[in-house]
Amino acid sequence: QVQLAESGGGLVQAGGSLRLSCAASGSTFSSYAMGWFRQAPGKEREFVAAITRSGATTYYADSVKERFTISRDNAKSTVYLQMNSLKPEDTAAYYCAADSALPASGLRLVGKAEYWGQGTQVTVSS
């Protein structure tokens, strides 16, 4: 079992940047595919990005490609989401996710994960 804690959310102007962090504890971090999802008010949760256990391969939603970068540091048991060129439509609660069975590509396809963080709010003003 793994516990996930996100941080780094906040209020930023359109065009700005934020970096989200997700610290994992309680289990071997490198055994989990990791991902980020988001949910805006009144909308369904959607996939944002995922990364393989080694960190060698990443996957992105089309809406964030070229603007967001997911990375992980297995030594620090932390996954990051660097968000650049933020838009008002990026406003949402962002959730870190981990799965011990699915590949990272599976997080994108299935849209679900074994473990979730509590979320961190990102608000982008126009």
Secondary structure, DSSP 8 states (H G I E B T S, - for coil): --EEEEE--EEEETT--EEEEEEEESS-GGGSEEEEEEE-TTS--EEEEEE-TTS--EEE-TTTTTTEEEEEETTTTEEEEEE-S--GGG-EEEEEEEESSS-HHHHHHH---SEE---EEEEEE-
